[in-house]
Amino acid sequence: MQQRQADSSGYMSEDTIVSRISGAGGAISVLRVSGPDTLRVVASLASNAVDLIPRRMERVALRGASGAVLDDAMIAVFKRPHSFTGEDAAEFFLHGGSYITGAVVREILRLGVRQALPGEFSFRAVRNGKLTVDQAQAIHDLVSATNASAHGLALERLSGAQSKIFFELAEVLRNALVLAEAGIDFSDQDLDELGLERLKNQVIPVIERLASIATSIERGRRIQEGVSLVVAGLPNAGKSTLFNELLGQERSIISEEAGTTRDVIREAVRLRGTSSVSEATFVVHDTAGLRETDGRIEKQGIELTRRAAASADMILFVIEAGSQATQVLAEWENLGRPKDRTILVLNKIDTLDDGPAGDSCLKELHEWRERTGVRDSVPVAAASHRGIDELTERMILRAGEWLDRQPCETILTRQEQVDAVERAVSDLRRALNADAHDIFAADLRQALDQLSFFIGSTSADDVLGRIFSQFCIGK
């Protein structure tokens, strides 16, 4: 039997689905089946399925249509609603290996089950009230976490700790809504506690708190995706060498020929400090050397450099020791003198007569700080890794200003979250202009519906489909 395809409703279908939920490779491969035909599928594959006790691991022999044994496996069955998805479900723990996994999946598909869409298990968990949309997204963020901060934040969101503030604010709005609806019923009576202005005053602090939460997205992006870092400077200042040293691999071409780098090369790297356990993820951009040129391609590369620097969280402005000030300062001006976002890197200090710790090095560093206005500077010899550890420490210290947070501090990490909060704020601000209790109540209901992203009771729609389509298969 051919695999049955998802119908036109996509994620809204209620058929039975299957997917691998463990990573590729390893000693064990885990499959999940979820949907109304799950128990039938289990009975078809496992001869002793009738004896399986829900939510308990059991050893079974899995057999195909021919009766041949596919694997000596472990299986756990879950009766609705006591499963991850809230549906009847089963999880198969197979011996690792692509052949065994493929053979069992093919048998399951033969029984009329279809391959799960990306994130479809999480989608069904949301649809059946097992998770909020925010918790489901936290699963995606947990899997893709690249540092301790991102990992901790995703775990807090998955546990519901991050949603606590939204439940508290929603309770304030529900109380105001109850009073507003009572005000409709008792509109002919002059009751102070039901007065429209008094109810509006209860909403104002909620608006202020939500508006503040919405601004956390930039910190959240840096935690989840990494701090955007641009390596900039004149040609042959050693930018690509520094870039490769930070990455720990030869990612950029290094040449004595000026203008070798024509495009922006982007790589994510997690860096750890040498004197502490602190760490941070950086999205590092190697860029074209800044200079005046007639070359059309090189001009485009330089323009990309300036755009990248303009939007970067942090800039390493690399200056070759002994460089002429005029040209360096001209390009620094062209970047807009972003001194508050910049760490000045004096490179190739091993070429100075008195060495890296001598008076010439210290004097030149001081002069460049005075000329650029950048207070933070590090001397390095990137080609020999000298000074790289100190530079890494300085970068992590700077990044800590964004990444350090209090436990359970509410931080948004994705645009969908911001959109939900901003729509709620918009609804509440409209409520402040309402001239009748019924209009005020309607706006509050709208705001509560937006906050359902974080507190549950969210109806599935096209927006959810777009969100979950970004997930990995099997999540």
C-alpha positions in Angstrom: 0.0 0.0 0.0 1.3 3.4 -0.9 1.8 6.0 1.8 -1.3 8.1 2.4 -0.7 11.8 1.9 -1.9 14.5 4.2 -5.1 16.0 3.0 -5.6 19.7 2.0 -6.1 20.7 5.6 -2.5 19.8 6.3 -1.8 20.1 10.0 -5.6 20.1 10.8 -5.9 16.4 9.7 -6.7 13.8 12.3 -5.2 10.7 10.6 -2.5 8.6 12.1 1.1 9.7 11.6 4.6 8.3 12.2 8.1 9.8 12.4 11.5 9.1 13.9 11.9 11.3 17.0 15.5 10.6 17.8 18.6 11.9 16.0 20.2 10.0 13.2 22.9 7.5 14.3 23.4 6.1 17.8 22.6 2.8 19.4 18.8 3.4 19.6 16.4 4.7 17.1 13.0 5.9 18.4 9.8 6.1 16.4 6.5 7.7 17.4 3.1 6.8 16.0 0.1 9.1 17.0 -3.5 9.1 16.0 -6.7 7.0 16.0 -5.2 3.9 14.4 -2.2 3.7 16.7 -3.4 0.6 18.7 -4.3 -1.2 15.5 -0.8 -0.5 14.1 0.8 -1.8 17.3 -1.3 -4.9 17.2 -0.3 -5.6 13.6 3.4 -5.4 14.4 3.7 -6.8 17.9 2.3 -10.4 18.5 1.9 -9.7 22.2 0.4 -6.3 21.8 -2.8 -7.4 23.6 -0.8 -7.7 26.8 0.8 -4.3 26.7 0.2 -2.1 29.7 -0.1 1.6 28.9 2.8 3.9 29.8 5.1 1.0 30.6 8.0 -0.2 28.5 7.6 -3.7 27.1 9.8 -6.0 25.1 8.2 -7.1 21.8 9.2 -8.9 18.6 8.2 -6.6 15.7 7.1 -8.6 12.6 6.3 -7.5 9.0 3.5 -8.6 6.7 5.5 -11.8 5.8 5.8 -12.8 9.4 9.6 -12.2 9.5 11.0 -10.5 12.6 12.1 -6.9 11.9 13.6 -6.2 15.4 13.6 -7.3 19.0 12.5 -3.9 20.4 11.0 -2.1 23.3 7.6 -0.3 23.0 5.5 2.0 25.1 1.8 2.7 24.3 -0.2 5.7 25.6 -3.9 6.0 25.7 -5.4 9.4 25.1 -5.2 11.9 26.6 -2.1 10.7 28.5 0.4 11.1 25.7 2.6 13.9 24.3 0.1 14.6 21.6 -3.0 14.0 23.7 -4.0 11.2 21.3 -3.5 7.4 21.3 0.2 7.0 20.7 3.1 4.5 20.8 6.8 4.9 20.8 9.1 2.2 19.4 12.7 1.9 20.7 14.6 0.1 18.0 18.2 -1.0 17.6 20.0 1.9 15.9 20.7 1.7 12.2 19.1 3.1 9.1 18.0 -0.3 7.7 16.0 -1.4 10.8 14.4 2.0 11.2 13.5 2.2 7.5 12.1 -1.3 7.5 9.8 -0.7 10.5 8.7 2.7 9.1 7.8 1.1 5.7 5.7 -1.5 7.5 3.9 1.2 9.5 3.2 3.2 6.3 1.9 0.0 4.6 -0.8 -0.1 7.3 -2.2 3.3 6.1 -0.3 5.6 8.3 1.4 8.7 6.8 4.7 10.4 7.5 4.4 13.3 10.0 4.8 16.8 8.8 7.5 19.0 10.4 6.5 19.7 14.0 3.2 17.9 13.6 3.5 16.0 16.9 4.0 19.4 18.7 1.1 20.9 16.7 -1.2 18.1 17.9 0.0 18.6 21.4 -1.0 22.3 21.1 -4.3 21.5 19.4 -5.2 19.0 22.2 -4.3 21.4 25.1 -1.1 19.5 26.1 1.2 22.5 25.3 0.9 26.2 24.6 2.3 27.5 21.3 5.1 29.1 23.2 6.0 25.8 24.9 5.9 24.0 21.6 8.3 26.6 20.1 10.5 26.1 23.2 11.0 22.4 22.1 12.4 23.7 18.8 14.6 26.2 20.6 15.8 23.6 23.0 16.9 21.3 20.2 18.7 24.2 18.4 20.2 25.8 21.5 23.9 26.6 21.0 24.8 27.9 24.4 23.9 27.6 28.1 21.8 30.8 28.1 19.7 29.6 25.2 19.4 26.1 26.7 18.3 27.5 30.1 15.8 29.9 28.6 14.2 27.2 26.4 13.8 24.9 29.4 12.1 27.6 31.3 9.7 28.2 28.5 9.0 24.5 28.1 8.3 24.2 31.8 5.9 27.1 31.7 8.0 29.3 34.0 8.3 32.0 31.3 4.6 32.1 30.9 3.9 32.9 34.6 3.7 36.7 34.0 1.3 36.2 31.1 -1.1 34.1 33.3 -0.9 36.9 35.9 -1.7 39.7 33.4 -4.4 37.6 31.9 -6.0 37.2 35.3 -6.1 41.0 35.7 -7.8 41.3 32.3 -10.3 38.5 33.1 -11.3 40.3 36.3 -11.7 43.5 34.4 -13.8 41.7 31.8 -16.1 40.2 34.4 -16.7 43.7 35.9 -17.2 45.1 32.4 -19.8 42.5 31.5 -21.5 43.2 34.9 -21.5 46.9 34.0 -23.5 46.0 30.8 -26.1 44.3 32.9 -26.3 47.1 35.5 -25.9 50.0 33.2 -28.9 51.7 34.7 -27.2 51.8 38.1 -24.4 54.1 39.2 -21.9 51.6 40.8 -18.4 52.9 41.4 -16.7 49.5 41.1 -18.3 49.1 37.6 -17.3 52.5 36.3 -15.7 52.4 32.9 -12.8 54.8 33.9 -12.1 52.7 36.9 -11.9 49.6 34.8 -9.6 51.3 32.3 -7.2 52.2 35.1 -6.9 48.5 35.8 -5.8 47.8 32.3 -3.1 50.5 32.0 -0.4 48.6 34.1 -1.0 45.6 31.9 -0.3 47.6 28.8 2.9 49.0 30.3 4.1 45.5 31.3 3.4 43.9 28.0 5.0 46.8 26.1 8.1 46.3 28.2 8.2 42.6 27.5 7.9 43.2 23.7 11.2 45.1 23.9 13.1 42.0 25.1 13.2 40.5 21.6 16.7 41.9 20.9 18.1 40.2 24.0 16.2 37.1 23.2 17.6 37.0 19.6 21.1 37.3 20.9 20.6 34.5 23.4 18.9 32.2 21.0 20.8 32.9 17.7 24.0 34.5 18.9 25.6 37.9 19.1 26.1 39.4 15.7 29.9 40.2 15.4 31.5 41.9 12.4 35.3 41.8 11.8 36.1 45.0 9.8 39.2 47.0 8.9 41.5 47.9 6.0 42.8 45.3 3.5 45.6 43.1 4.8 44.9 44.1 8.4 44.6 40.3 9.2 40.8 40.2 9.4 40.5 36.8 7.8 43.3 35.3 9.9 41.5 36.6 13.0 38.2 35.2 11.7 39.8 31.8 11.2 41.4 31.9 14.7 38.1 32.6 16.4 36.4 29.8 14.5 39.3 27.4 15.1 39.4 26.4 11.4 40.4 27.8 8.0 37.1 29.2 6.8 38.4 32.3 5.0 41.1 32.5 2.3 44.2 34.2 3.6 46.5 36.0 1.1 48.9 38.9 1.0 47.0 40.2 -2.0 44.8 43.1 -1.0 41.0 42.7 -1.6 40.9 38.9 -1.4 37.7 38.8 0.6 34.9 40.1 -1.7 31.8 38.9 0.2 30.6 38.6 3.7 31.4 35.2 5.1 29.2 34.2 8.1 29.7 31.5 10.7 28.3 30.8 14.1 30.7 29.8 16.9 30.4 29.2 20.6 33.3 30.7 22.6 34.2 30.0 26.1 36.3 32.1 28.4 39.6 30.7 29.7 39.4 32.2 33.2 35.7 31.4 33.9 32.9 29.1 32.8 31.2 31.9 30.9 30.4 31.3 27.2 28.6 33.0 24.4 27.5 32.2 20.8 28.6 34.7 18.2 27.6 34.9 14.6 30.9 36.1 13.2 31.1 38.0 9.8 34.4 38.2 7.9 34.2 41.2 5.6 35.9 42.9 2.6 38.7 45.3 3.4 37.6 48.9 3.6 39.3 51.2 1.0 38.7 53.4 -2.0 38.7 51.2 -5.2 37.5 51.3 -8.8 36.8 47.6 -8.9 33.0 47.1 -9.3 33.0 43.7 -7.4 35.2 44.9 -4.6 33.0 48.0 -4.2 30.0 45.8 -3.8 31.9 43.8 -1.1 32.8 47.0 0.7 29.2 48.2 0.7 28.1 44.8 2.2 30.8 45.3 4.9 29.4 48.7 5.8 25.8 47.4 5.9 26.9 44.5 8.1 28.7 46.8 10.5 25.7 49.1 10.7 23.5 46.3 12.0 26.0 44.4 14.0 25.8 44.0 17.8 29.6 44.2 18.1 32.5 45.1 15.8 36.1 44.1 15.9 37.8 47.0 14.1 41.2 45.5 13.1 44.1 47.8 12.6 47.5 46.5 11.4 50.3 47.7 13.7 52.2 50.6 12.1 49.3 51.6 9.8 49.0 55.2 8.5 46.4 57.0 10.5 44.9 59.0 7.6 43.4 56.0 5.7 42.4 54.1 8.8 40.5 57.1 10.3 38.8 57.8 6.9 37.3 54.3 6.8 36.4 54.6 10.5 34.5 57.7 9.7 32.8 55.9 6.8 31.6 53.3 9.2 30.0 56.0 11.3 32.4 55.9 14.2 30.4 53.2 16.1 32.7 53.4 19.1 30.2 52.1 21.7 29.8 48.8 19.8 33.5 48.4 18.9 36.5 46.5 20.3 39.7 47.9 18.7 42.1 45.1 17.7 45.7 46.1 17.1 47.0 43.2 15.0 50.4 42.0 13.9 52.0 43.3 17.1 54.8 40.8 16.7 56.2 43.1 13.9 56.9 45.9 16.4 60.6 46.3 17.4 60.0 45.9 21.2 57.6 43.0 21.0 53.9 42.7 22.1 54.4 44.0 25.7 56.8 46.8 24.9 56.4 50.5 25.0 55.8 50.9 21.2 52.7 48.5 21.4 51.2 50.3 24.4 51.9 53.7 22.9 50.3 52.8 19.6 47.2 51.3 21.3 46.8 54.5 23.3 47.1 56.6 20.2 44.4 54.6 18.3 42.1 54.8 21.3 42.5 58.6 21.3 41.9 58.8 17.6 38.9 56.5 17.4 37.3 57.2 20.7 37.1 53.4 21.3 37.9 52.6 25.0 38.1 48.8 24.7 41.2 47.5 22.9 43.2 44.3 22.6 46.7 43.8 21.1 47.0 40.5 19.1 49.2 38.6 16.7 46.4 36.6 15.1 48.7 34.5 12.9 50.4 33.0 16.0 47.2 33.0 18.2 48.8 35.5 20.5 46.2 37.6 22.4 43.3 35.6 21.0 42.3 34.3 24.4 42.3 37.8 25.9 40.2 39.0 23.0 37.8 36.2 23.5 37.4 37.0 27.2 36.7 40.7 26.2 34.1 39.6 23.7 32.3 37.3 26.2 32.3 40.1 28.8 30.7 42.5 26.3 28.2 39.9 25.3 27.3 39.2 28.9 25.6 42.6 29.0 22.9 41.1 26.8 23.0 37.4 27.7 23.1 37.6 31.5 19.5 37.3 32.9 17.7 36.6 36.1 16.0 33.1 36.5 12.5 33.1 35.0 13.0 36.7 33.6 10.6 37.0 30.7 12.4 37.2 27.4 10.9 36.8 24.0 13.0 35.0 21.4 10.8 34.8 18.3 8.9 37.3 16.1 5.6 35.3 16.5 5.8 36.0 20.3 6.4 39.7 19.7 3.5 39.8 17.3 1.1 38.2 19.8 2.2 40.7 22.5 2.0 43.7 20.3 -1.5 42.7 19.1 -2.6 42.4 22.7 -1.2 45.8 23.5 -3.0 47.3 20.5 -6.3 45.7 21.6 -5.9 47.1 25.1 -5.0 50.6 23.9 -8.1 50.5 21.8 -10.1 49.5 24.9 -8.9 52.7 26.7 -10.8 54.7 24.1 -14.0 52.7 24.4 -17.0 54.8 25.3 -19.2 51.9 26.4 -18.8 48.7 28.6 -19.7 46.3 25.7 -17.0 47.8 23.4 -14.4 47.8 26.3 -15.3 44.1 27.0 -14.9 43.1 23.4 -11.4 44.6 23.2 -10.4 42.8 26.3 -11.6 39.5 24.8 -9.5 40.2 21.8 -6.4 40.9 23.9 -6.9 37.6 25.9 -7.2 35.7 22.6 -3.8 37.1 21.6 -2.2 36.1 24.9 -3.5 32.5 24.4 -0.2 32.1 22.5 1.4 31.9 26.0 -1.4 30.7 28.2 -3.2 28.1 26.0 -6.6 27.7 24.4 -5.2 28.8 21.1 -7.2 27.7 18.0 -5.3 26.2 15.2 -5.1 28.3 12.0 -2.7 29.2 9.1 -0.4 31.1 11.5 0.2 27.9 13.5 0.8 26.1 10.3 3.6 28.6 9.4 5.1 28.3 12.8 5.3 24.5 12.9 6.4 24.1 9.3 9.8 25.4 10.6 10.2 22.5 13.0 12.3 19.4 12.4 10.5 16.2 11.2 9.7 14.2 14.3 9.2 17.1 16.7 
